[in-house]
């Protein structure tokens, strides 16, 4: 069994890796539907409902004026717009073959600045449709 360092991950948004990425998260979930009834065995029973997924990422803030050494495509990946639908690919290892892939809507972008700290940007996504993965846990 192999384990992977978090520093080796990557995230592609709209076909381009996010520049200065510091973290990402992808979460899969399923609804649970209660199937209890009066006069039953006295225990709740559940059935699996619809599945969903969401993701987020954090990156150091950059723009075209301060992005020395970055390609226009890398900069463009950091210029995502709230409310747009984008293709996303979460990679546990940059350049690797393992991935979580899907289409998502950008639901929020947070820009953060604090004295004595690096300015950051955080993005949140809600999946639209299936999340495809070749990773098993």
C-alpha positions as CSV (number, residue, x, y, z in Angstrom):
1,X,0.0,0.0,0.0
2,X,1.3,3.4,-0.9
3,X,0.6,6.7,0.8
4,X,0.9,10.1,-0.8
5,X,2.1,13.5,0.5
6,X,-0.4,16.3,0.3
7,X,2.2,18.6,-1.3
8,X,2.0,16.5,-4.4
9,X,-1.7,17.1,-5.2
10,X,-3.1,19.3,-8.0
11,X,-6.5,20.7,-9.1
12,X,-7.5,21.4,-12.7
13,X,-10.3,23.9,-13.2
14,X,-11.6,24.4,-16.8
15,X,-8.7,22.4,-18.1
16,X,-5.9,24.3,-16.3
17,X,-4.1,23.6,-13.0
18,X,-4.8,26.2,-10.3
19,X,-1.7,28.3,-9.7
20,X,-0.2,28.4,-6.2
21,X,-2.6,25.8,-4.9
22,X,-2.2,25.0,-1.1
23,X,-5.1,22.6,-0.5
24,X,-8.1,20.9,-2.0
25,X,-11.0,18.8,-0.7
26,X,-13.6,16.7,-2.5
27,X,-16.5,15.2,-0.5
28,X,-19.0,12.6,-1.7
29,X,-22.3,11.9,0.1
30,X,-25.6,10.1,-0.2
31,X,-29.0,10.9,1.2
32,X,-30.5,8.5,3.7
33,X,-34.3,8.0,3.4
34,X,-36.1,6.9,6.5
35,X,-38.3,3.9,5.8
36,X,-39.9,3.4,9.3
37,X,-43.6,2.8,9.9
38,X,-46.1,2.5,12.7
39,X,-46.5,-1.0,14.1
40,X,-43.1,-1.9,12.7
41,X,-40.2,-3.6,14.6
42,X,-39.4,-0.5,16.6
43,X,-36.2,0.2,14.7
44,X,-35.7,2.8,12.0
45,X,-34.7,1.5,8.6
46,X,-33.1,3.5,5.9
47,X,-32.6,3.3,2.1
48,X,-29.9,5.1,0.1
49,X,-31.1,8.1,-1.7
50,X,-29.5,10.4,-4.2
51,X,-25.7,10.9,-4.3
52,X,-24.0,14.3,-4.4
53,X,-20.5,15.8,-4.2
54,X,-18.8,19.0,-3.5
55,X,-15.3,20.3,-3.4
56,X,-13.2,23.3,-2.4
57,X,-9.7,24.6,-2.7
58,X,-7.3,27.2,-1.3
59,X,-4.6,29.0,-3.1
60,X,-2.2,31.9,-2.6
61,X,-3.7,34.9,-4.3
62,X,-2.2,36.0,-7.6
63,X,-3.0,38.2,-10.5
64,X,-1.6,38.9,-13.9
65,X,0.6,41.8,-12.6
66,X,2.3,39.6,-10.0
67,X,2.3,36.2,-11.6
68,X,5.9,36.2,-12.9
69,X,6.8,32.9,-14.5
70,X,3.2,31.7,-14.8
71,X,1.5,31.0,-18.1
72,X,-1.6,32.9,-19.1
73,X,-3.5,29.6,-18.7
74,X,-2.4,29.1,-15.1
75,X,-3.5,32.7,-14.3
76,X,-6.8,32.1,-16.0
77,X,-7.5,29.1,-13.7
78,X,-7.4,31.5,-10.8
79,X,-9.9,33.9,-12.5
80,X,-12.9,31.7,-12.1
81,X,-16.3,33.4,-11.8
82,X,-19.0,32.6,-9.2
83,X,-22.0,30.9,-10.8
84,X,-20.2,29.4,-13.7
85,X,-20.1,25.7,-14.6
86,X,-16.6,24.3,-14.9
87,X,-14.9,21.0,-15.4
88,X,-12.8,20.0,-12.4
89,X,-10.2,17.3,-11.8
90,X,-8.8,16.7,-8.4
91,X,-5.4,14.9,-8.5
92,X,-3.9,13.2,-5.4
93,X,-0.6,13.3,-7.3
94,X,0.2,16.1,-9.9
95,X,0.8,14.5,-13.2
96,X,-0.5,11.2,-12.0
97,X,-3.2,9.0,-13.4
98,X,-5.5,8.9,-10.2
99,X,-8.2,11.5,-10.2
100,X,-11.7,12.6,-9.2
101,X,-13.4,14.2,-12.2
102,X,-16.7,16.0,-12.7
103,X,-18.6,19.1,-13.7
104,X,-19.3,21.6,-11.0
105,X,-20.8,25.0,-10.4
106,X,-18.6,27.6,-8.6
107,X,-20.7,28.5,-5.5
108,X,-18.3,30.8,-3.7
109,X,-15.0,32.6,-3.9
110,X,-13.4,34.0,-0.8
111,X,-10.5,36.4,-1.0
112,X,-8.6,36.8,2.3
113,X,-6.0,39.3,3.5
114,X,-4.6,39.6,7.0
115,X,-1.7,41.6,8.2
116,X,1.5,39.5,8.5
117,X,0.1,36.8,6.2
118,X,0.0,35.8,2.6
119,X,-3.2,36.8,0.8
120,X,-5.3,33.7,-0.2
121,X,-8.3,32.8,-2.4
122,X,-10.7,30.0,-1.6
123,X,-13.2,28.4,-4.1
124,X,-16.1,26.2,-3.4
125,X,-17.8,23.9,-5.9
126,X,-21.1,21.9,-6.0
127,X,-21.0,19.0,-8.3
128,X,-23.5,18.7,-11.1
129,X,-23.9,15.1,-12.1
130,X,-21.6,12.2,-11.4
131,X,-18.1,12.4,-9.9
132,X,-16.0,9.9,-11.8
133,X,-13.0,8.4,-10.0
134,X,-10.5,5.6,-10.5
135,X,-9.6,5.7,-6.8
136,X,-10.8,3.1,-4.3
137,X,-10.5,3.5,-0.5
